[in-house]
Amino acid sequence: MFGLALNCLRGCSQNIRLFSYNELLSATGNFLPSNRIGRGGFGTVYKGTLRNGMLIAAKVLSAQSRQGINEFLTEIDVITNVKHPNLVELLGCCVQESNRILVYEYAENNSLDHALLGPRSRPADLNWEIRSEICLGTAKGLAYLHEGVAPHIVHRDIKASNVLLDKNFVPKIGDFGLAKLFPDNVTHISTRVAGTSGYLAPEYAARGQLTRKADVYSFGVLVLEIISGRSSSRSWSEMEKYLLERTWELYEEERLLELMDPELKEYPEEQVIRYIKVGLFCTQGAAVRRPSMPQVVQMLSKPIRLNEKELTPPGLLEDWRKTGEGFRLKKLDPDNKDSSTMNTTSPLTSTPVTFSEMGPR
């Protein structure tokens, strides 16, 4: 497997810089614990400074993990061929003895998860203008992955910790280790479920059927987290309900502004409500009813009136993994067939859905 990594790097050596292990050791202060800025399922990320003064983020993958090698190869293969202002830039890598290290541009404001939801976060510093630009920038990055490159790319792990923020809080999607390539003639891929609980689309979590709409679902959850300042994986203690379920309740009661992060005192109410509704459009139970990411960009960019007659309840999952039974879909509205069916992945049998109306809001 290690030889495969070397062969892969030889094939893309013109597009990627090869760092020596000693060079990265020096840059990170021997991978000093105080330079650790993140930790994922396959490795640890360290802040470093190259000899020319350039700041980097070095992602050191676990030498013991076979899955880590797969992620390493996938990330190199995917990200060396894509360039976009809202995607993190891969500067190079290190393959030396048993070391596998990915070297990225450094994001001065760490991850969105750290800035918004971390134990030392300062949510008030993320005013509405910054939050709205994070939503829009992330949407543009995903739209580029889904439609702007061939073959299309499904990220599979869109979440707050995988959105990095530069010095100006410009969002950059990172961590492409779970990404999948989609040829034009493929509507879905059956694959093992990978990603993060709370962001997983129901049809993907329950059946392993992956489409670009799985990323759309994850993005919708992310938008609601950005607006509310709450994690999708933590329940509202006074109600024992999770973010998506609570958002739908507030929508039905026409009290959506109550979702807003209490840290924010000033914000444009109509725009906030529109963003919340976009999040709900993205998280509908039936994958075919969710908008594409280019449509999402349009819905966020312009003060258009959303066609709420097409909006159905979000897809919610009950996690049975602790008992070894995986996931099942939670029925939010038993009278609505779109919220209870699991046959949601085939676009060939769907009717067209209109997400917006022509008149301005």
C-alpha positions as CSV (number, residue, x, y, z in Angstrom):
1,M,0.0,0.0,0.0
2,F,2.9,2.4,0.7
3,G,4.3,1.6,-2.7
4,L,1.0,2.6,-4.2
5,A,1.3,6.0,-2.5
6,L,4.7,6.5,-4.1
7,N,3.4,5.6,-7.5
8,C,0.4,7.9,-7.1
9,L,2.8,10.8,-6.2
10,R,5.0,10.1,-9.2
11,G,1.9,10.5,-11.4
12,C,1.0,13.9,-10.0
13,S,4.5,15.2,-9.1
14,Q,4.2,18.1,-11.6
15,N,1.2,19.4,-9.6
16,I,2.4,19.0,-6.1
17,R,5.4,19.9,-4.1
18,L,7.3,17.2,-2.2
19,F,8.4,18.2,1.3
20,S,11.1,16.4,3.2
21,Y,10.2,15.1,6.7
22,N,13.0,17.2,8.3
23,E,11.7,20.3,6.6
24,L,8.3,19.8,8.2
25,L,9.8,18.7,11.5
26,S,11.7,22.0,11.6
27,A,8.6,24.0,10.5
28,T,6.4,22.6,13.3
29,G,9.0,22.6,16.0
30,N,9.2,18.8,16.1
31,F,5.4,18.7,15.9
32,L,5.2,20.5,19.2
33,P,1.9,19.9,21.1
34,S,1.3,23.6,21.4
35,N,1.3,23.9,17.6
36,R,-1.5,21.4,17.3
37,I,-4.5,23.1,15.8
38,G,-6.8,20.2,14.9
39,R,-7.4,16.5,15.1
40,G,-9.4,14.3,12.8
41,G,-10.3,10.6,12.4
42,F,-7.1,9.9,10.4
43,G,-4.5,12.3,11.9
44,T,-3.5,15.5,13.6
45,V,-3.0,19.0,12.1
46,Y,-0.1,21.2,13.2
47,K,0.7,24.9,12.5
48,G,4.1,25.4,11.0
49,T,6.4,28.1,9.5
50,L,8.6,27.4,6.5
51,R,12.0,28.8,6.2
52,N,10.7,31.6,3.9
53,G,8.2,32.6,6.6
54,M,5.2,31.1,5.0
55,L,2.6,29.7,7.5
56,I,1.3,26.2,6.8
57,A,-1.0,23.6,8.2
58,A,0.6,20.1,8.3
59,K,-1.8,17.2,8.5
60,V,0.1,14.1,9.8
61,L,-1.8,10.9,9.0
62,S,-1.6,7.9,11.3
63,A,1.1,5.5,10.2
64,Q,-0.9,2.6,11.6
65,S,-4.1,3.3,9.7
66,R,-4.7,1.5,6.3
67,Q,-7.7,3.7,6.0
68,G,-5.4,6.7,6.5
69,I,-3.5,5.7,3.4
70,N,-6.7,5.6,1.4
71,E,-7.6,9.1,2.7
72,F,-4.1,10.4,1.8
73,L,-4.3,9.1,-1.8
74,T,-7.9,10.3,-2.2
75,E,-7.1,13.8,-0.9
76,I,-4.1,14.2,-3.2
77,D,-6.0,12.9,-6.2
78,V,-9.0,15.2,-5.7
79,I,-7.6,18.5,-4.4
80,T,-4.5,18.8,-6.7
81,N,-6.9,19.1,-9.7
82,V,-9.3,21.7,-8.3
83,K,-8.7,25.4,-7.5
84,H,-11.3,27.7,-6.1
85,P,-11.3,30.6,-3.6
86,N,-13.6,28.7,-1.3
87,L,-11.5,25.4,-1.3
88,V,-8.4,25.0,0.9
89,E,-5.2,24.9,-1.2
90,L,-3.0,21.8,-0.9
91,L,0.6,23.1,-1.1
92,G,2.3,19.7,-1.1
93,C,3.0,16.5,0.8
94,C,5.6,14.3,2.4
95,V,6.1,10.6,1.7
96,Q,9.2,9.5,3.5
97,E,9.7,6.1,5.2
98,S,6.4,5.6,7.1
99,N,5.5,9.3,7.2
100,R,2.5,10.6,5.2
101,I,1.9,14.3,5.7
102,L,-0.4,16.7,3.7
103,V,0.7,20.4,3.7
104,Y,-2.0,23.0,3.3
105,E,-2.3,26.8,3.3
106,Y,-2.8,28.1,6.9
107,A,-6.2,29.4,7.9
108,E,-5.6,32.2,10.5
109,N,-9.1,31.9,12.1
110,N,-9.0,28.1,12.4
111,S,-12.2,26.2,11.6
112,L,-15.8,27.3,11.7
113,D,-16.4,24.8,14.4
114,H,-13.6,26.3,16.6
115,A,-14.8,29.9,15.9
116,L,-18.6,29.3,16.4
117,L,-19.0,26.2,18.6
118,G,-15.7,25.6,20.4
119,P,-15.1,25.9,24.1
120,R,-13.2,29.2,23.6
121,S,-15.3,30.5,20.8
122,R,-16.4,34.1,20.6
123,P,-19.7,33.9,18.6
124,A,-20.4,37.6,19.0
125,D,-17.3,38.3,16.8
126,L,-19.1,36.5,13.9
127,N,-21.6,39.2,13.1
128,W,-24.4,38.6,10.6
129,E,-22.4,39.9,7.6
130,I,-19.6,37.5,8.4
131,R,-22.0,34.5,8.9
132,S,-23.9,35.2,5.7
133,E,-20.7,35.4,3.7
134,I,-19.5,32.1,5.3
135,C,-22.8,30.5,4.2
136,L,-22.6,31.9,0.7
137,G,-18.9,31.2,0.2
138,T,-19.2,27.6,1.4
139,A,-22.2,27.2,-1.0
140,K,-20.1,28.5,-3.9
141,G,-17.2,26.1,-3.1
142,L,-19.7,23.2,-3.0
143,A,-21.3,24.3,-6.3
144,Y,-17.9,24.3,-7.9
145,L,-17.2,20.8,-6.7
146,H,-20.6,19.5,-7.9
147,E,-20.9,21.3,-11.2
148,G,-17.6,23.2,-12.0
149,V,-15.3,20.2,-12.4
150,A,-15.4,16.9,-14.3
151,P,-15.8,14.4,-13.0
152,H,-18.1,15.9,-10.4
153,I,-16.9,15.7,-6.7
154,V,-19.1,14.8,-3.7
155,H,-17.3,15.8,-0.5
156,R,-19.2,13.5,1.9
157,D,-18.1,15.2,5.1
158,I,-19.3,18.8,5.0
159,K,-19.4,20.0,8.6
160,A,-18.3,23.0,10.7
161,S,-14.9,21.5,11.5
162,N,-14.1,21.1,7.8
163,V,-14.8,24.7,6.9
164,L,-11.7,26.7,7.5
165,L,-11.6,30.5,7.9
166,D,-8.8,32.7,6.6
167,K,-7.7,36.0,8.2
168,N,-10.7,37.8,6.6
169,F,-13.1,35.0,7.6
170,V,-13.4,33.7,4.0
171,P,-14.6,30.1,4.2
172,K,-12.5,27.4,2.6
173,I,-13.8,23.8,2.4
174,G,-11.1,21.3,3.5
175,D,-10.5,17.6,4.2
176,F,-11.2,15.8,1.0
177,G,-10.2,12.4,2.3
178,L,-13.7,11.0,2.0
179,A,-14.6,12.6,-1.4
180,K,-16.0,10.6,-4.3
181,L,-15.8,11.3,-8.0
182,F,-19.0,11.2,-10.0
183,P,-18.9,10.8,-13.8
184,D,-21.6,12.6,-15.7
185,N,-23.6,9.4,-16.5
186,V,-23.8,8.2,-12.9
187,T,-26.8,9.2,-10.8
188,H,-25.8,7.6,-7.5
189,I,-23.1,5.4,-6.0
190,S,-23.7,2.7,-3.5
191,T,-20.9,2.9,-0.9
192,R,-20.0,2.5,2.7
193,V,-21.4,5.2,4.9
194,A,-18.8,7.7,5.9
195,G,-19.1,11.2,7.5
196,T,-20.4,12.7,10.7
197,S,-23.6,11.9,12.6
198,G,-25.9,14.9,12.6
199,Y,-24.9,15.9,9.0
200,L,-25.7,12.6,7.3
201,A,-28.5,12.6,4.7
202,P,-31.1,10.0,5.6
203,E,-31.0,8.1,2.3
204,Y,-27.2,7.9,2.5
205,A,-27.0,6.9,6.2
206,A,-29.7,4.2,5.9
207,R,-28.9,2.7,2.5
208,G,-25.4,3.9,1.5
209,Q,-26.8,5.5,-1.7
210,L,-24.7,8.6,-2.3
211,T,-25.6,11.5,-4.6
212,R,-24.6,15.2,-4.6
213,K,-27.8,15.8,-2.7
214,A,-26.1,14.2,0.4
215,D,-23.7,17.2,0.4
216,V,-26.7,19.5,0.0
217,Y,-28.3,18.0,3.1
218,S,-25.1,18.5,5.1
219,F,-24.8,22.1,3.9
220,G,-28.4,22.8,5.1
221,V,-27.5,21.5,8.5
222,L,-24.4,23.7,8.5
223,V,-26.4,26.8,7.6
224,L,-28.7,26.2,10.6
225,E,-25.7,25.8,12.9
226,I,-24.2,29.1,11.6
227,I,-27.4,31.0,12.2
228,S,-28.3,29.4,15.6
229,G,-24.8,29.0,17.1
230,R,-25.9,25.5,18.1
231,S,-24.4,22.1,17.2
232,S,-26.7,19.8,15.3
233,S,-25.5,16.9,17.5
234,R,-26.6,18.4,20.8
235,S,-30.3,18.6,21.8
236,W,-32.0,21.7,23.1
237,S,-31.9,20.7,26.8
238,E,-35.3,22.2,27.7
239,M,-37.0,20.3,24.9
240,E,-34.8,17.3,24.1
241,K,-35.0,18.1,20.4
242,Y,-32.2,18.4,17.9
243,L,-31.6,21.4,15.7
244,L,-33.4,20.3,12.6
245,E,-36.5,19.1,14.5
246,R,-36.7,22.3,16.5
247,T,-36.2,24.5,13.4
248,W,-39.1,22.8,11.6
249,E,-41.3,23.4,14.7
250,L,-40.4,27.1,14.7
251,Y,-41.1,27.2,11.0
252,E,-44.6,25.7,11.4
253,E,-45.3,28.2,14.3
254,E,-44.0,31.1,12.2
255,R,-41.4,31.9,14.9
256,L,-38.2,31.3,13.0
257,L,-36.3,34.3,14.4
258,E,-36.2,32.5,17.7
259,L,-33.6,30.2,16.1
260,M,-31.2,33.1,15.9
261,D,-28.0,33.0,18.0
262,P,-28.7,35.1,21.1
263,E,-25.2,36.4,20.9
264,L,-26.3,38.5,17.9
265,K,-28.3,41.6,18.6
266,E,-28.4,43.2,15.1
267,Y,-29.3,41.4,11.9
268,P,-31.7,41.8,8.9
269,E,-34.7,39.8,9.9
270,E,-35.9,39.0,6.3
271,Q,-32.5,37.8,5.2
272,V,-32.1,35.6,8.3
273,I,-35.5,34.1,7.7
274,R,-34.7,33.4,4.1
275,Y,-31.4,31.7,5.0
276,I,-33.2,29.5,7.5
277,K,-35.8,28.5,4.9
278,V,-32.9,27.7,2.5
279,G,-31.5,25.4,5.2
280,L,-34.9,23.7,5.4
281,F,-35.1,23.3,1.6
282,C,-31.7,21.6,1.7
283,T,-32.6,19.1,4.4
284,Q,-35.9,17.8,3.1
285,G,-36.4,14.1,3.6
286,A,-36.6,13.3,-0.1
287,A,-33.3,13.9,-1.9
288,V,-35.0,14.8,-5.1
289,R,-36.8,17.7,-3.4
290,R,-33.5,19.3,-2.4
291,P,-32.1,22.1,-4.6
292,S,-28.8,21.7,-6.4
293,M,-25.9,23.8,-5.0
294,P,-26.0,26.3,-7.9
295,Q,-29.6,26.8,-7.0
296,V,-28.7,27.3,-3.4
297,V,-26.1,29.9,-4.3
298,Q,-28.9,31.8,-6.1
299,M,-31.3,31.4,-3.2
300,L,-28.8,32.8,-0.8
301,S,-27.5,35.6,-3.1
302,K,-30.7,37.3,-4.1
303,P,-33.7,38.5,-2.1
304,I,-36.1,36.2,-4.0
305,R,-39.3,34.8,-2.7
306,L,-39.0,31.1,-1.9
307,N,-41.7,28.8,-3.1
308,E,-42.7,27.4,0.2
309,K,-45.6,25.3,-1.3
310,E,-42.8,22.9,-2.3
311,L,-41.2,22.7,1.1
312,T,-41.6,19.4,3.0
313,P,-40.4,18.3,6.5
314,P,-36.7,17.6,7.0
315,G,-35.3,14.0,7.0
316,L,-34.4,13.1,10.6
317,L,-32.5,10.0,11.6
318,E,-32.6,8.0,14.8
319,D,-29.1,6.6,15.4
320,W,-29.3,2.9,16.3
321,R,-25.5,2.3,15.9
322,K,-25.1,1.6,19.6
323,T,-27.2,-1.5,19.2
324,G,-25.6,-2.5,15.9
325,E,-28.7,-1.8,13.8
326,G,-27.5,1.4,12.1
327,F,-29.9,4.2,11.3
328,R,-33.6,4.4,10.7
329,L,-35.6,7.4,9.4
330,K,-37.6,9.3,12.1
331,K,-41.1,10.3,11.0
332,L,-41.6,14.0,11.7
333,D,-44.9,14.2,9.9
334,P,-46.7,10.8,9.5
335,D,-49.2,12.4,7.1
336,N,-46.5,13.6,4.7
337,K,-45.2,10.8,2.5
338,D,-42.0,12.7,1.7
339,S,-41.0,12.7,5.4
340,S,-41.5,9.0,5.9
341,T,-40.3,7.3,2.7
342,M,-36.8,6.0,2.3
343,N,-37.0,5.7,-1.5
344,T,-35.5,9.1,-2.1
345,T,-32.5,8.8,-4.3
346,S,-33.7,8.2,-7.8
347,P,-34.1,11.5,-9.8
348,L,-35.5,9.6,-12.8
349,T,-39.0,9.2,-11.2
350,S,-39.3,12.7,-9.6
351,T,-41.4,15.6,-10.8
352,P,-39.8,19.0,-11.2
353,V,-39.6,21.1,-8.1
354,T,-39.6,24.9,-8.2
355,F,-37.6,26.4,-5.3
356,S,-38.2,30.1,-5.9
357,E,-40.7,32.5,-7.4
358,M,-39.9,35.4,-9.6
359,G,-41.1,38.3,-7.5
360,P,-38.6,40.0,-5.1
361,R,-39.2,39.6,-1.4
